[in-house]
Amino acid sequence: MLVEIPDPEVILGVILAFVVGLVSLYGYYKVQSFIKSKSEVSEVSQSERLEYYERQLIDMKIRLDALEIQGIEQKVEDPNLELKQFLEKLAKNEVQERKVKETSKPEDVPEKPVSAPSITSIDHTNPTDYVLHLITDKAMTSRDIQITLKRSREHTSRLMKRLFEDGFVQRNTETKPYTYSITEKGKAKVKEIQINSIIA
């Protein structure tokens, strides 16, 4: 049996087609890997950017929470609120006493005007009296008293120690920081101060 050998041009064409196929296949894989690496780089850079923004958001959230906490702590009650409430009570009591006296007085007797106590009736120069007025209705910490008095921590500590030793205040050691409240002896002292300020 005879085998026909094709023309050399046909053989050359087949070989050439085979080589072109191999080269194009090799080029395809190279280009595809280059495109993949570029897309992976862009994906990596995007994920890094997202992580960066996420960290920034977390940091901002932490700062915002800290500011809110500080804002809550700064919204502390007015340090003179107890004093104002005390003075209002005194004024109401005097008004009631005046009404009682008016109803019991004969009409021809001229009425003696009674003025409501003002802040000046409390001796701010005497911190002992001032502190006793402050803690009459509500127990306070040494720090609260210090802020209200606008004195140093050491001065406030010495003052509270002296009041405690004199029996005007009692110290609650079950709470941290300690709270101070007025004793019966202290209340008597406050009444004495009130009478003296009304007389004066």
Secondary structure, 3 states (H helix, E strand, C coil): CCCCCCCHHHHHHHHHHHHHHHHHHHHHHHHHHHHHHHHHHHHHHHHHHHHHHHHHHHHHHHHHHHHHHHHHHHCCCCCCHHHHHHHHHHHHHHHHHHHHHHHHCCCCCCCCCCCCCCHHHCCCCCHHHHHHHHCCCCCEEHHHHHHHHCCCHHHHHHHHHHHHHHCCEEEECCCCCCEEEECHHHHHHHHHHHHHHHHC
